[in-house]
Amino acid sequence: MAGIRGPSAERRYHNGCDTRDNVREAQYIAIGHGIQNYSCVAINAVPVQIGALATLFDAAALAFIDEDELNIIPPIAVYLPLPAIYFSTLTSRIFPVLGYHYFTADGTPFFDLSSVGRSFYGKKTGDLKAPANANTGPAGTGAVDWLQLQDKGGSIGIVEVYRVVTAGGAAPATCTTTGVVTIPYAAEYWFYDT
């Protein structure tokens, strides 16, 4: 959608540095709602991130109208039960599904924006701790970091993605069980083609 700029000046960064002088227009803006996955090999071990799974809802229209209103959505969405959001008439009318986010077998973050014929294989090129006042999510573990991802190769129509305004999804401090631990999260994703 032409004319959308962002993330806003407070949230733009490149390897932790402000990039106010390099404002670009986002091609797509989504609310991601899903789970962050962690592996626990033993009780009291430190969880290791092994991926994520999320549905991406098209939020470009709202971002164009009022970015502050957009920023309210992730802290609310993180508390919605996962199945309910997918079948809600509200989401299908206001926030149609843009695509899906998951990790490939080799651990690469992948974004399938099937509704617009785009895909993105990412590599992390920057991260920033979520603000101290970020919503901790239903698990109470904290908000996952804000990220900058760039094309790893093989992407179609997307060269860079930012994950900002995160809610929930952070790993617990230690494992209380073994196996895969899933933590609900929501976030804004901003997609760029140049």
C-alpha angles and dihedrals in degrees: 000000000000119000099032113125126182174308088295121255092267092058105036114106141152115205087338095311128116113253101189090138092059105056114164133180117256116232095203135010122195142177108226116207122181144077139309112219126217133181120227114193095179141004111274091018120129110260115245119213113240101171148293139254122205144153113232116219119200107247100163094112092055092044090053092052101039126351091190089061090049090055090060093062104072095054088053098039094054089068096051115101109254098239094045096060093055095056099036115122087215093061094043092052101037103024111026118194110272095181146285139289125210141135123263122232090268092054098259116147106240130192117196106196091180095161090066100030096250133125135182133201106193141200121194112250100164142010138185129190112253112255115275090247094053115127110268094210130227093301090055091223097123137255122301118245123275109250144201114207126186131195112285090192132280096058122140119218097340126087103168139022132191124200110203141153092042124187121192124332100111118133120255113256091250137003117267092183138019128252128035118347117198122202121191117238143167130194146159116258120199116196124201131190099194 
